[in-house]
């Protein structure tokens, strides 16, 4: 979602974990909640980041639509963002 609202100014990366052979491995998980409630609020590229030279790259999408699409699509190595690209 951050890549979508920043219109690609900030890039998302696929989560990857590589364990070191020596020493202990430490993982820290961070989560945020959008409550996953159906709401009419749409998220789209921030207007202040757009211009004629930098048009919107994504259509507006609700959190529910984004999460549902990602969950149904599964993990195939292809970003779900491509589905919302203009």
N, C-alpha and C positions, 0 to 999 in steps of 0.2 A: 504494500500500500504506500510505503514511503517513496518508493521509486515512482509510482504513479502520480502522487500529488506533487512531487518535485519535478515532474516532466523529464525524468532521466538525469536530473542534475546530480542526484545521489543514486548510485546503483545498488541493487540488491544482489546478494550472492547466495548460492546454494549452500546450505549448512553442511559442513564436512568435518569429520573428526578423524584425526590421525594420532594414534597412540605412539608415544616414545618407547623405545625398547628399554631404556634405563630410567629408573626413578619412578616415583608414583605419578599417576595421572589424576588430574583434578578437573572436574567439570562443574560449571556453574550455569544453571538454567534460569532464564528470565522470561517471564510471560506477561502479556498485557491482555486485558479483556475489553472487548467491545460489547459485551453482554449478549452478543449474537441475537439480539432482539430485532425483529423485523421493524425497520424504521425507514421513513421516506428520505432520510438524509443521504445525499449523494456525494461521493468523493471524486474529484477531478483535479487536473493540474491547477495549481495556485495561479490565479490571474496575474499577480505581480511578476511571475516568472515567464509570462508569455509575451511575445512580440511578433512582428511580421517575420523576423529572422528566426524566431523560436516558437513556431505554432504548437498547439497542443498535440501530443503524441498518443494520448489515451482518451477514451470516452469516459463519461461519468459512470460510476458504479457504486452500488450500496455495499456495505460490509457483508450483508447476508448473501448477495449475489457472488461476491468475490470468494468468500469462504466456501460456499456451496460448490462453485465451479472447481476450485482447487481440490476439494475433498473428492468430488466425483471423478476428476481427471486422474488423480493418483500421482505417484512419484515416477515419472518417466524421464527425468533429466531435462525436460523442456519447461521453461518458466510459464506459469499460468498468465503472466502479464501479456503475453503475445495475443491472447484471446481478446483483450480489451484495447488493443492498439488500433488506432485509426488508420 
